[in-house]
Amino acid sequence: ISVTEAIKLLIKHIDFNIYIPKRLPELLDILNLIGTHLPFVEIKKLDAGQINELASLATEASLIGAVTLLSKNFANFSAVNKEGDTPLHALLRSHQKYPTQKVIATLEACLASATCDPELCDAEQRTPLMTFIDFMDAKNQSFTESVITLLRNNNVNLNLRTSFTRKNKFASKEAGTALDFAIDRESISAFIALLNQGAGDCVDINAALQFIKKYKGNPEFDKAVELLKIRHPELAYEIYLEQITSEKPDKE
């Protein structure tokens, strides 16, 4: 059954008289978060005991407890819907609707599941990381760093190449990395966070040169570019050539 159906069963099964009124909004909020963030999780049939346990965890241990129970017992966190979205894609697409702490807790619980593959691509060949970059809040750098750090710490390859669809029609048609994706989306925040967390590969050198030329002058951005030059010698050489050919000769 679907998560939505499981939640309906859960709500139907709970005797709300056992909860004091002030706990009800919290429980309903948690159920709503599960239904919104994880709509494509495949769940096996729940018995009454499991429903009770889920209700207890959702109330007593907040969202992460409920998601952890799902992941350990009867959920497949690599399931995809007809659009090719996994639960992680759904979560990272809608993350701006909810408090960052709850999004991080949900992401941690999903990644802890043995059934979760955080590198699966959607129909547009975006990894969950790329989907996050597409829908992220560029003004919240600390949250961006937290999400990318969490993904990296759970064995997500930041240099993984996929055949994502580029918005820049003049860009390379080759498979690209998360850095290529950030450059294509002109996301300075993601570019900085990826390099701070160890990324160092990009395929489209011409697009990278244009991106660096456009946004240079931002201190944090410039620091990230220096990291990229260390990790990508070919790009570093092209940046050097760009600099010496663009410098005007001194007037005598």
Disulfide bonds with the S-S distance in Angstrom:
none
